[in-house]
Amino acid sequence: PQWGHSDDSGSLSGNVTLTVGVRSISSLILSASRKGPLLVEEVAVTMPLPKSVKTTNIHVNMGTIYYDEAAKIAKWTLGKLDSSKKPQLQATFQIDGTR
């Protein structure tokens, strides 16, 4: 995954963008009898947020997202990855208190 994060310290808000993709691993040893592309299945991403997060807004372009507001944990379930698609999660949040 690739993470991008920026924080607007003036308003105590921020955002996170997470992109998940498939890439080849040259050190992976595969059976000579294997035919077709390597499948990546049952993909899930768990993203804990700081306890100081007051509100959050999370969107995904693929799969499903579940946010546990009490525990401050987002779980993104993607299932099987397709190498031709770019699944992305975007979240904005407000932080309670001061730094």
C-alpha positions as CSV (number, residue, x, y, z in Angstrom):
1,P,0.0,0.0,0.0
2,Q,1.0,3.6,-0.5
3,W,0.2,6.2,2.1
4,G,-0.2,9.9,1.7
5,H,-1.0,12.1,4.6
6,S,-1.3,15.8,5.1
7,D,-2.4,17.7,8.1
8,D,-3.9,21.2,8.1
9,S,-2.7,22.3,11.6
10,G,-4.7,25.5,11.5
11,S,-8.0,23.8,11.7
12,L,-6.9,20.5,13.4
13,S,-8.1,18.4,10.5
14,G,-6.3,16.0,8.2
15,N,-6.7,13.5,5.5
16,V,-5.4,10.1,4.6
17,T,-5.3,8.5,1.1
18,L,-4.5,4.8,0.8
19,T,-4.0,3.0,-2.5
20,V,-3.7,-0.8,-2.7
21,G,-2.2,-2.5,-5.7
22,V,-0.6,-5.7,-7.0
23,R,3.0,-5.8,-8.0
24,S,5.3,-8.6,-9.0
25,I,7.7,-10.1,-6.5
26,S,10.8,-11.5,-8.2
27,S,11.8,-13.6,-5.2
28,L,8.5,-15.5,-5.1
29,I,9.0,-19.2,-6.1
30,L,6.1,-20.7,-8.0
31,S,5.4,-24.2,-9.3
32,A,6.4,-24.8,-12.9
33,S,2.9,-26.3,-13.5
34,R,1.2,-23.0,-12.5
35,K,-0.7,-21.4,-15.4
36,G,-2.1,-17.9,-15.5
37,P,-1.6,-14.9,-13.2
38,L,-1.1,-15.0,-9.5
39,L,-4.3,-14.2,-7.6
40,V,-4.4,-12.0,-4.5
41,E,-7.5,-12.9,-2.5
42,E,-9.2,-12.1,0.8
43,V,-7.5,-8.7,1.0
44,A,-8.5,-6.5,4.1
45,V,-6.9,-3.4,5.5
46,T,-7.3,-2.3,9.1
47,M,-6.5,1.3,9.8
48,P,-6.5,2.5,13.4
49,L,-7.0,6.2,13.9
50,P,-5.8,8.3,16.9
51,K,-8.2,8.4,19.9
52,S,-8.2,12.2,19.5
53,V,-10.2,11.9,16.2
54,K,-13.6,13.5,16.8
55,T,-15.3,12.9,13.4
56,T,-14.3,11.1,10.2
57,N,-15.6,10.7,6.7
58,I,-14.3,7.7,4.8
59,H,-14.9,6.7,1.1
60,V,-13.7,3.8,-0.9
61,N,-14.0,3.2,-4.6
62,M,-14.0,-0.6,-4.3
63,G,-15.0,-3.0,-1.6
64,T,-16.7,-2.1,1.7
65,I,-15.6,0.0,4.6
66,Y,-16.7,-0.4,8.2
67,Y,-15.8,2.2,10.8
68,D,-16.0,1.5,14.5
69,E,-16.4,4.9,16.0
70,A,-15.9,3.8,19.6
71,A,-12.6,1.9,18.9
72,K,-11.5,4.4,16.2
73,I,-10.7,1.6,13.7
74,A,-11.6,1.4,10.0
75,K,-11.7,-2.0,8.3
76,W,-11.6,-2.0,4.5
77,T,-12.5,-5.3,2.9
78,L,-11.5,-5.7,-0.7
79,G,-11.8,-9.4,-1.4
80,K,-9.9,-10.4,-4.6
81,L,-7.6,-7.8,-6.1
82,D,-7.7,-7.1,-9.9
83,S,-4.3,-5.8,-11.2
84,S,-6.1,-3.6,-13.7
85,K,-7.9,-1.6,-11.0
86,K,-6.6,0.9,-8.4
87,P,-8.6,0.4,-5.1
88,Q,-8.4,3.6,-3.0
89,L,-9.5,4.7,0.4
90,Q,-9.9,8.4,1.2
91,A,-10.5,9.7,4.7
92,T,-10.9,13.2,6.2
93,F,-11.0,13.7,9.9
94,Q,-11.4,16.4,12.6
95,I,-9.1,16.2,15.7
96,D,-10.4,17.0,19.1
97,G,-8.3,19.2,21.3
98,T,-5.0,21.0,20.8
99,R,-1.5,19.8,20.0
